[in-house]
Structures are given as C-alpha cells and as structure tokens.
Amino acid sequence: MNNPKSRIRPLTDEEEAEIQRQIAADSDDAEATDEQLARAKPFAEAFPELFESIRRARGRPPVEKPKQVVSIRLDQDVVRKFKATGKGWQAKINEVLKNAKVS
C-alpha cells in the first residue's frame, strides 16, 4: 500500500512524554474551562464577515450554465477509448453527445 501515513513510525514512549511535557509547559495552551466552552460561539456566528468571505472563496467559481452530474452506464471499450485521448475525455464525451442526432 502506498499510503504516506503508513510510513510514519509510531512515537516512542519517551517522545510522547517529551511532547506532553512541552504541552504542559506552554502557558498559551491552557485547556478551556466549562464556562469558556459554554460561552463559545460557532465560527460563522462569531466572525460572520470572515466566514462569508471564506465561504465565497472556496470551491469552483459559479458558471452561467453549470453542468449536471448524472450517472450513466457505458461500455468498457467506449470509456477506454475516450480515456486514451487523455485529459478532458469527459468533455469529449459531452461534445459527442451534444452533437448526436436524437430521434
């Protein structure tokens, strides 16, 4: 398996103890109290403008005529031939279907 995470060795007990010691020594990393957690707000509520700017910036930009996702069964040889043409093979299928005479 080529999972990058599988190449990461587990921490030794000594390494884990050192990490926990550093966490405990960090005064900026105090655990939140029950009172603080009770007052906590969702990010979108606490920072609405920032949340909206992030939401708008994510994903693909809107298009005038968005494509519709469908599931279609095609013969394996048809898919193989289109994939063999390289990048954009799905757009090529779209063009062929768009130009097809439908009765």
N, C-alpha and C positions, 0 to 999 in steps of 0.2 A: 504494500500500500504506500502511496506517495503523499500521505498526509503530513504536512510540515510539523504539526503538533506532536506526531508520534516520534519525532527525532529529539524532542526536548526531554532531557533526563529529569527524573524526579529530584526534588531537593533533598539534601541530606538533613538529618535531624539538627545538625549544627547550623546549617544555612538557614533553616526555618527558624531556629531560636534567635539567630542574629537579626533576621528580618523582623520578628516580633519585638525584639529589644529596641530596634530603631523606630518602629511604630509607636511603642510606648513612650519613647523619649521625645517624640515630636509634639510640641505643645500646640501646634496648629491642627492637630489631628485628633482632637478630643471627640469622644462619642457624643452624639446628640442626646439630650435629655428627653424624657417623656413630654415635658412641657414644650420644648422646642419642636418636637415632632408633631404635637397637637396643633401648633400654630403654622406648620408648614403648608405651603400652597403649591398646587401644580405649576410647573414652569410657565405654561400658557397663560395662567391667571396672574402670576407674579410679574411676568415680563411680556405683556401682550404684543407690543410693537416688535420686539426682537423675535418672538415666536412667529409672528406673521411674516416677517422678512425671511426667516429661515424656511418656513413652510413654502413660500413662493419660490425660493431659490432652489429647492430640491426637485429632483426628477427632471423629466423632459419638459421643454417649453411647450405651451399649448399650440396646437396647429389648427388651421382653419377647417380642414376636413380630416379628422382623426380616423385611423384605420380601426376596424372592428376585429376583435380577437374571436376566432372561430376554431372549432376542431373539425378536421377533415381527414378522411382515410384515403391515402393514395397508395398505388402500387409501389413496392420497394424499388423497382427499377426506375420508376419515374423520379422518385426522390433522389436516388443515387445519381442519376443523370444531371439533375439540377444542382445538387451539392458539388458535383465535379466541376461546375463552372466557377466555383469559388464564392468569395464574399458577395452578398447581395442575391443569393439564389432564391430566397423567398420573394424578393421584389420581382424577380424574373417570372416566377410562377404567377404572381399577381398580374403582371403585364400580359402574359399568355391568356389568362382567364378573362381579363378585361377586354381583350381583342377577339375573343372567341364568339362565334355566331351561335346564339342560343335560340332554339326554336320554341 
